[in-house]
Amino acid sequence: ASAAEARPLTGSEDGLLAYWPMDQGTGRVAGDRSGGNAHAAFTGGVYWTDDSAPLEACGTTDAEGNYTVAGLRYGSGTTFTVTPSLGARTFDPAFKKITLNANSPVQNEVDFIDVSAFSIAGVVQFEGTTCPVPDADVYLDGVFKGKSESDGTYNIAADIGERTVEVRLGEAGDEHPFSPASVTLTVEDDVRGVDFTDGKTRRLSGYFGGSCNTGIGTATIRIFTADGCFEKVIETSGNYAVDLPPQKYLVQVTGVETTNTQLKADIIAFFDNLGAQEVDLTAQADTLDLIYRAPLALAISGLPAPPAACSAGFNGGSLPAVPVLTQGVEYPLTISVVEDYGNGQTCPLEEGTLTVTDGLGNETVVTTLDLVDGQAEYTTIAGDPDIFTGRTVEGVNRSFQKSLFVSAEVPGRSPVGETTWAIIEGAKARSATFVSATTEPIPLLILHDPPGSNSSAFLEKGTGACTSISNTFLEGFSAGGEAIIKRGFKVTAGPSFGAAYLVETGAGFTIEARSVGGREDGRLQDDKDNFELCAMATERVATSDSETWVGEDLFVGVALNLIFAEADAIEVEGCLVNLSETLAGDLDPDKAFETTYVYGQSHIRYSLIPELEGLLELSDSTATIGSIPIQDAIEAWNDVLVLNDSLKAAALEASTENVSFSAGATYENTMAVDSVRTTKQTSQKVFSRTEGGLGPSFTLFGFDTEVKFVFDRTLEWVTDTTETDNMSRVVGYTLSDGDTGDFFSVDIGKDPAYGTPVFETVSGRSSNPWEANTQRRDYPKLEI
């Protein structure tokens, strides 16, 4: 029976009354395969589906861990999941799948291993509190397993069986005592509530009172943790000490009982402002002094006292009496800070923040100082004077004054400050500028500006130097014949007495004839070119075509420049503070330097000449710019302006032409002159010449005759160099205006000295800017 119970029926078994295998999958009837025709009809919404409810069958292990699960119907073949379970135990693997069918109706050795591990959990807190002990080491059977969390909890894994748990914390010699020292238990499931308490304490000590050991009464001190797990209140009127679990605390004075009725309210307010202070007993004992700081008094010494005669103030009392400092001088200062307990009782401030904001120098400097026995040393340097008037601070006139501000601050009390004002005698230099000086009333060039808001005139001058080099090779050859024929007679005779010598005499004539022909060729020398090298430079000067610069003539010349700076000076005479102008330094004529100036007429008239006049007033009357006296320079610039007016008048009195133009039209005129001057010319020749002749010489009929073939060869290398200076001058102008409705009729003449065009408006109409001799188009009106 056991062997057959898992097999499917065939329907022909003896005694089988009905058999519904329920495997048709379609239709509304479940057929009876027993042959009894007890077919079952589906009712009540029954239908075929591939889904099926899980089949569960259970077996139990014996004492040796063996098990059997029987009676599984598998049909033609079914896959089953086998899962072991026992309480909270864990098995490996968690499950296995097996398949049963007719060929494999039994599966053996479907084994599992019990790998169960349980947890032990608890909390570690300081004794007598609900405060957690974080980072405590948790050991199981003497083996480190983990640490407690920030909330004091821990959770460690443990195998089944008897186990011992203990907690440790602290270095050797500073171990924390825990209660209980250890816990032994049997693990069969997860274990909770294995708690420990830490009995370690550390001492917090300190002093309550005023500075300089001043007793101020009895304080109520609250010691508590930020998370509220611990709180302790103590009272003390001086030194205190309390043992606490080793953790962080906040300490605050919450009340004070004192007999000093004058300071009681301030003492309470001080500690309220001070608030809670943090101490950390985690690693070691700590000290916290709760010192009351009485109201602070600050004093600055070291600056000179205000002039005794000016106790009522400067300038008739409009300015307060303050110290007078000298520019550039150092002033050592002593800053003192004390606590004022009243009734003449003070105490030097031992610690605090001292900040100096020094505005007496040229820049405001902020410095933090350390107090030593209530004092700090500081040195200030008087910088430039304050030259401005009209400043009022807290209703006090602070014209010409600079300040030094010192503030002292301690925890629990608002900062206190002290400001010292002073007047600095000295000079504050303005930005440097320069002036130009000339003794030549005749500039190198005057360029006149034409009318019209977009008109301009220009002069362009070009200079250059050219070097021309030619390299030539000449070669020549000639050849021909030469004949020399001599005709005459010769007589040879000697003395009759037989002397040992003869004498030859004769007479005749010689005929020479020479006939030569040849050729001479010239070409560039090998590897050498003929070339011309020119260097050109162009200078251009033009009046402005901006509508804001109409009629602005330009002047070009040579002058000396001198850089200088004016200064505003503060001087205290008696009880009067005076502001005056001076020079920032002495004029040094040796520092003048040459310049080529291009200045407009308005710059000379309204800037340069007034600047020189002001410079002359501030300096010695004999002051010079280089070798030029300032007074001579002023006269020279005035002469330049006078010269310009006279040249324009002379130009317009001579023959002129007239040009008329309107806005939107442009008229241009240009005249150019070029010149070339040879400054150097050289020629270098290297040559070689060869001559020769070849022929017989003989005597015919007593006459000497020579016949020769002669030739002549010549080689020459010639280099010619020419240097020239080139100059060009272009003068032109443009007549133009951009304001619709403007028109002009202009006479144009020629400057008799400079050859530049001169312009005079005869008539016309112009808008802003209005131009002379024209009808106004705009009539600005200012209403108030």
Stockholm file with secondary structure:
# STOCKHOLM 1.0

chainA/1-784         ASAAEARPLTGSEDGLLAYWPMDQGTGRVAGDRSGGNAHAAFTGGVYWTDDSAPLEACGTTDAEGNYTVAGLRYGSGTTFTVTPSLGARTFDPAFKKITLNANSPVQNEVDFIDVSAFSIAGVVQFEGTTCPVPDADVYLDGVFKGKSESDGTYNIAADIGERTVEVRLGEAGDEHPFSPASVTLTVEDDVRGVDFTDGKTRRLSGYFGGSCNTGIGTATIRIFTADGCFEKVIETSGNYAVDLPPQKYLVQVTGVETTNTQLKADIIAFFDNLGAQEVDLTAQADTLDLIYRAPLALAISGLPAPPAACSAGFNGGSLPAVPVLTQGVEYPLTISVVEDYGNGQTCPLEEGTLTVTDGLGNETVVTTLDLVDGQAEYTTIAGDPDIFTGRTVEGVNRSFQKSLFVSAEVPGRSPVGETTWAIIEGAKARSATFVSATTEPIPLLILHDPPGSNSSAFLEKGTGACTSISNTFLEGFSAGGEAIIKRGFKVTAGPSFGAAYLVETGAGFTIEARSVGGREDGRLQDDKDNFELCAMATERVATSDSETWVGEDLFVGVALNLIFAEADAIEVEGCLVNLSETLAGDLDPDKAFETTYVYGQSHIRYSLIPELEGLLELSDSTATIGSIPIQDAIEAWNDVLVLNDSLKAAALEASTENVSFSAGATYENTMAVDSVRTTKQTSQKVFSRTEGGLGPSFTLFGFDTEVKFVFDRTLEWVTDTTETDNMSRVVGYTLSDGDTGDFFSVDIGKDPAYGTPVFETVSGRSSNPWEANTQRRDYPKLEI
#=GR chainA/1-784 SS CTTTTTSCCCSCCTTCCCCCCCCCCSSSEECCTTSSCCCEECCTTCCCCSCCCCCCCCCCCCTTSCCCCCCCCCTTCEEEEECCCCTTCCEESSCEEEEECSSCCCCCCCCCEECCCEEEEEEEEETTSCCBCTTCEEEETTEEEEECCTTSEEEEEECSEEEEEEEECSCTTSCCCEESSCEEEEESSCBCCCCEEECCCEEEEEEEEEGGGBCCCEEEEEEECTTSSCEEEEEESSEEEEEECSSEEEEEEEEEECSCTTTHHHHHHHHHHHCCEEEECSSSCEECCEEECCCEEEEEECSCCCCGGGTTCBGGGTBCCCCEEETTCEEEEEEEEEEEEETTEEEECCSCEEEEEECSSSSCEEEEECCBTTEEEEEEECCSCCCCCCCEETTEECTTEEEEEEEEEETTEEEEEEEEEEEEEEEEECCCEEEEECSCSSCSEEECCCSSTTCEEEEEEEEEEEEEEEEEEEEEEEEEEEEEEEEEEEEEECCTTCCSCCEEEEEEEEEEEEEEEEEEEEEECTTCCCEEEEEEEEEEEECCCSTTCSSCCEEEEEEEEEEECEEEEEEEETTEEEEEEEESSCCCGGGCEEEEEEEEHHHIIIIIHHHHHHHHHHSCTTCEETTEEHHHHHHHHHHHHHHHHHHHHHHHHSCCEEEEEETTCEEEEEEEEEEEEEEEEEEEEEEEEEEEEECCEEEETTEEEEEEEEEEEEEEEEEEEEEEEEEEEEEEEEEECCSTTCEEEEEEEECTTTCCEEEEEEEEEECSSCCTTSEESCCCCCCC
#=GC SS_cons         CTTTTTSCCCSCCTTCCCCCCCCCCSSSEECCTTSSCCCEECCTTCCCCSCCCCCCCCCCCCTTSCCCCCCCCCTTCEEEEECCCCTTCCEESSCEEEEECSSCCCCCCCCCEECCCEEEEEEEEETTSCCBCTTCEEEETTEEEEECCTTSEEEEEECSEEEEEEEECSCTTSCCCEESSCEEEEESSCBCCCCEEECCCEEEEEEEEEGGGBCCCEEEEEEECTTSSCEEEEEESSEEEEEECSSEEEEEEEEEECSCTTTHHHHHHHHHHHCCEEEECSSSCEECCEEECCCEEEEEECSCCCCGGGTTCBGGGTBCCCCEEETTCEEEEEEEEEEEEETTEEEECCSCEEEEEECSSSSCEEEEECCBTTEEEEEEECCSCCCCCCCEETTEECTTEEEEEEEEEETTEEEEEEEEEEEEEEEEECCCEEEEECSCSSCSEEECCCSSTTCEEEEEEEEEEEEEEEEEEEEEEEEEEEEEEEEEEEEEECCTTCCSCCEEEEEEEEEEEEEEEEEEEEEECTTCCCEEEEEEEEEEEECCCSTTCSSCCEEEEEEEEEEECEEEEEEEETTEEEEEEEESSCCCGGGCEEEEEEEEHHHIIIIIHHHHHHHHHHSCTTCEETTEEHHHHHHHHHHHHHHHHHHHHHHHHSCCEEEEEETTCEEEEEEEEEEEEEEEEEEEEEEEEEEEEECCEEEETTEEEEEEEEEEEEEEEEEEEEEEEEEEEEEEEEEECCSTTCEEEEEEEECTTTCCEEEEEEEEEECSSCCTTSEESCCCCCCC
//
